Amino acid sequence: MRTHVCDVLVIGSGAGGLATAVTARYHGLDVLVVEKADVFGGTTARSGGWSWIPCNPLAMREGVSDSLDKARTYLQHETGNHFDAARIDAFLENGPRMVDFFEQNTTLKFVLGPAFSDYHPDAPGGMPGGRPIVAEPFDGRQLGKEIARLRPPLQEITFLGMMIGSGKELLHFFNVTRSVKSAAYVGVLFTKYLRDLALHGRAMRLTNGNALIGRLAKSAFDLGVPIWTSAPARELVESDGGVVGAVVVRDGEPVRVEARRGVVLASGGFPQDVARRKALFGHAPTGKEHWSPAPETNTGDGLRLGESAGGSLIEGYPNPAAWVPVSLVPRRDGSKGPFPHFIDRGKPGVIAVTRKGTRFTNEANSYHDFVQAMLRATAGEAERCAFLIVDHPTLRRYGLGFVKPFPVPIGPNLRSGYLLRGRTLGELAQKAGIDIASFETTVREYNSHAAAGNDPQFNRGGNAYNRYLGDPDHKPNPCVGPITTGPFYAIKVVPGDLGTFAGLRTNADNQVIDAGGRPIPGLFAAGNDAASIMGGNYPGGGITLGPALTFGYVVGRRLAGVDTAA
Ligand SMILES: Cc1cc2nc3c(=O)[nH]c(=O)nc-3n(C[C@H](O)[C@H](O)[C@H](O)COP(=O)(O)OP(=O)(O)OC[C@H]3O[C@@H](n4cnc5c(N)ncnc54)[C@H](O)[C@@H]3O)c2cc1C
């Protein structure tokens, strides 16, 4: 078998893997990244790209009033029994340092989300904004020919293949028919996109997770880190009770990769591992009643490799994954793409009901909380689903899921069956298989308060996060509007995830630990292969990527022998 020798072998090329690789290489180590897919970037490249970093340097420069103590209080509240003080302190202390490190030494640059609220802003230590940061848009041409190996964004959340940055940029898209400034902004972006399509066959203005990976990969290539694609790690090589390398398949041949300092599992958790989903996802008795927008290659390999060397998965989290409601968009090839519903649920005039015809939660709460409520409300039912409901003016103003606002036509979505339409509420309920009488009562009851901007049942718009998702121009409540003017529409949502929480148990340096809590020599985890520090909860936008980047930075320094506290 061919042999390749390096200091550090990183398995997986998402945020966790590339942050580790860049940091370790910057500190002088010889690093190899191997990636199972034929493209690099993983789920991260498909993501929103937000990283939750309390007291990040951008917030501090903007004068945001926050403290690590306050963030610690918040995480203590959010994680409950699963509060791991050592790992949480390592995250909080190293998060701002990680941002400084990347901004000062690499191509990775960030933008602050000043109004991107924590998901439970009224909980102790919660903040109405300033903790999430997102990668600055990136010109893909800087990657040269390597752009061809960058995983494209999730097809369903682009506009005809064009990436739309979240935050202000998205607002311009919503206002395109209402504001000259927004129309001009979108017009310029779209023209540039058409030019890129003609010249390069793809969007070159990278935003969100694509920008994060674009910038990390550029940093890695600049430092001379090779990324082998189509190169899955198959098994670990052990010696004297420690991990000294792995067998990786490259060009169809096994290669023995010897890693003098260590192996880092960064293969992105188990969102596509049907067997593990069956074992851990209560709503998925066969593992298939669940839909993930994560890449097909994220099949839990890192977890199995870790277990083979004596590691074990964290147990007892209330939620083993980061839930998101998804709708299934029919594609031309007959398959269905999961569309994650991040923001539409917060718009005025949108409610969700189960097949029983009743609402079950404040729909403007976080996607993770929405799915938990949906699963509680549908316990015991054969299909665990809900329907997002809007009337015609709301659909055309904000769109819904994959359906874009006016002037984009809705016909194709009606014909594909993605969007259901009824002239009356009763007709819509009948088409969707919702209890008609109960549904009509629900909407009547909701409407009786909605015109005045109230939602006594669930208090939509009641916190800063709800309002962040709402329409700031809609008065008096950015999240509440009536459902009165037919035709009426429904889109079915089912349980999905953004990544998994139940990963390998690690210590504060993200060394994989054995059942007795002892580090397994030479074995580290980064990203979702390590158990989430959030204890199965979802405190705010960016709580998987923030720790992925931070612990990648911590592991990279640790491998290089640089003091993480320095
Ligand atoms: C649409 C969407 C939006 C999201 N938005 C956000 C957000 O804004 N903020 C946030 O914090 N989180 C977000 N998430 C979640 C976030 O993207 C993931 O939690 C995160 O990207 C996981 O990073 P990772 O490095 O662990 O894994 P990944 O980025 O998934 O990378 C893992 C890589 O390992 C590779 N791999 C698997 N097995 C092997 C093997 N045997 N050998 C070699 N390579 C292997 C995979 O192919 C993959 O490329 C979002 C997710 C989605 C789907």
The ligand as an ORCA input file, in Angstrom:
! r2SCAN-3c Opt
* xyz 0 1
  C     -29.107     25.162      4.539
  C     -28.282     25.160      5.789
  C     -28.009     26.355      6.443
  C     -27.235     26.354      7.619
  N     -26.895     27.552      8.173
  C     -26.100     27.568      9.268
  C     -25.631     28.810      9.816
  O     -25.854     29.886      9.263
  N     -24.881     28.750     10.952
  C     -24.562     27.558     11.567
  O     -23.893     27.576     12.606
  N     -24.938     26.379     11.030
  C     -25.677     26.357      9.891
  N     -26.013     25.165      9.330
  C     -25.433     23.937      9.895
  C     -23.959     23.846      9.480
  O     -23.854     24.023      8.086
  C     -23.317     22.521      9.872
  O     -23.577     22.265     11.220
  C     -21.795     22.619      9.658
  O     -21.537     23.017      8.331
  C     -21.073     21.328      9.938
  O     -19.709     21.561      9.692
  P     -18.674     20.366      9.725
  O     -17.334     20.934      9.464
  O     -18.877     19.577     10.966
  O     -19.151     19.406      8.535
  P     -19.376     19.634      6.988
  O     -19.328     21.052      6.600
  O     -20.581     18.870      6.615
  O     -18.092     18.948      6.340
  C     -17.863     17.570      6.530
  C     -17.219     16.990      5.288
  O     -16.689     15.692      5.594
  C     -16.828     14.867      4.457
  N     -16.716     13.453      4.827
  C     -17.681     12.623      5.310
  N     -17.171     11.391      5.511
  C     -15.863     11.430      5.132
  C     -14.812     10.480      5.066
  N     -14.983      9.195      5.454
  N     -13.605     10.857      4.599
  C     -13.402     12.145      4.183
  N     -14.361     13.091      4.222
  C     -15.574     12.749      4.698
  C     -18.197     15.253      3.936
  O     -18.326     14.866      2.587
  C     -18.199     16.767      4.139
  O     -17.736     17.425      2.984
  C     -26.765     25.130      8.153
  C     -27.030     23.930      7.494
  C     -27.768     23.936      6.321
  C     -28.026     22.641      5.615
*
